[in-house]
Amino acid sequence: MGYPQNLLEVWNLYQLHIDSKNKPAQATRILNETRSAIMRILLRGLGYERQSVGRKMTKAEVIAAEAFMKVLSTEQLIDSRAAVELGFSILNLSQASRNTYGSRLDQFLDWGEEQPWWGKSTTSVVLRTTETKNDYCPSLRRGYGKATDNRLTDRRSVYITYQVQPKDITAALDAELQEFYHFLTDPERYDRRTEAISHSAAETYLEHIRLILGWFRLQGTPRKHLSLNLLVPKLTEDALEDLTSEQREMCWKARKSYIDTWICRYFEFLREELGSKSPKTKRFKTHALTALSKFQYRTEVVSDSGYQEIPILKTLNKYSNNVREESAKWDRLKHRVVPVEKKWPDVVEGQTALTTVRRQVAEELRSLCRPKYSSNEHLRSGSAITTSLRDYLAWSTMTDTPARRQEEPCSWRISLTCPVERPEDIPDGGFYHPLPPNQVRERDHENRIADNYLYKTYKRKGKLYPEGIWVLDIHKYKTRKRYGPQSIVVKNRQFSDGNCLYDYIERYLYGWWKPEEDENFPIYDWWSSPFMAHPGRWVSSGRAEFNPEQFSCLTEQGSLKSWLWGFFFVMPRAGNHYEDSSFKAFFSNAAHKITGKRITPHTIRDMWATWAYQVGLTDAQRESLAYAMGMDIKTMEEIYERCSPSEKRRPIEEVIDHILFGELEAEYQQSTFYLEKLAKELLELPETERLNYMQLLSVKQPE
């Protein structure tokens, strides 16, 4: 962490110091006595007045005292010893109290006066060590402005917010929506003919259903008429039982016509009013409507195939098929709503888009993790350093290894608890970050582990790793049912400046201790042996700078366990974890500051698929890449790959040049070689012989 700014922060540091030097019971006693001495005596001498004269401070007085400590800057602590004497004098304490409290205050002040920031303005404290370029954070003033000002489309009108509002959702409609959600997600449903879907998928369906309901409200539909039956009218066999076949046909025809009418009007609204031209927007709606139609007619079928006989579902399937074909055409022709140049880097000649962003963005973000500004010697704040570490690690995740879907890093967890007994495979001086026991892992309705953890271990699959390795244990991702759990070792890449990827992970998680040459700095006494007994400082407290949320594991019975966990990526200040949209926002903002391009995690996946063809990976290698990205090779080729026409032709053109024209070139070079050899031999002959040969060959003699 950075230097303390006030007495309260100094006290927090001192507590850590005492805890590290003493046994728990002894540390508690020392800290209680010291805290009482500071609040009763030191603060009194520095001008704080208690509201009562009782010996024991009330809770309200403690809060008030801490607030006073917070406004006392470190500069004001220079006169602390005089303030202690003044406090004793004002309170007129007994000699015994003077001895106890005086001893604790002497220890506190002795420790404080050894620190480089004691009695100084910490806003002007600078590093005092041998300067290297690796200490300095480069400037990011590139003139690109805010990412939000860089519009991705040509649209300039205000977007219409039309989702149905909570005030317009009646109790009856809310009950229908809740029942629809349970129909989609409950593990066991007697009236559902297909497997349950994930909660996130169900929430997406409901989001689009609420949008459609909002459109009906926008068209003037009264609040009391809003219902799921408004979207997909239900017509049961019981209602049709007494009708003739002609009457039945007329009933179905009327409802099919109704659905045709409103869907066409709604799609027109999306296109004309919202400017939404992508077939994927319509695809989301048709998927949600298909799921809703199966909910509406769940009591009318005995198997999933039975839905195909219901006329209304045939109508909906018509739109689904049309949208599917349109989407396939867009993918095939590489149509994009957002111009490619808005989200694609300006590729350096001779490089791929992937190598360009790795050098231009990822490496630049790594350099931004440095602790000082290049324009002066001032330390950056701990929060700023940790934010830079977060940005770099997010980009490293997507560009150093095959990019998986952004939902995964959003969901990464870390343990905040260690077992009491130290595992045997941890070497002396080593540390580890545990993977939680299976019994406290999150599970789905099939009792399968359903969470993702990052952990550090020294033993994996029977193999020992003396330095330890970081591993991703992935159990929750979109295509898990097809590909199963993933155990991914995070490679410890080393960089030209001597740092390794693990350095950045651990600085982000635990804080950054920076060694210094000045012996006046505190001495390191934590776990890392290279730093042991060397002076330095904490320039950042890492992830703790963000006040991260922490969670407790629950057993099946619901009793609280002592195993805590938190999300790896958390928001600055707020401390809560990222959703997909907020993760994409900070990821693309980091790129925009450097390149002016709003490069998203999805775009990075495009780059990986494109790179596979640009560098000429074999079929087996491309298949392995697709697997590592959590999809099949067909999906990678159809959706993600963005090679230009010339890049797609290049491999076969190179083969043609090599095989077909390479032979002709070789024959030509061979004939040229012999002519040059003959000419050289002629020039080496004596002049008389050369003239005779040239005359025989009828070659004109060179002048």
Summary of the structure (lengths in Angstrom):
residues: 703
radius of gyration: 35.5
end to end distance: 84.3
largest distance: 130.2
contacts: 1903
relative contact order: 0.08
helix: 55%
strand: 10%
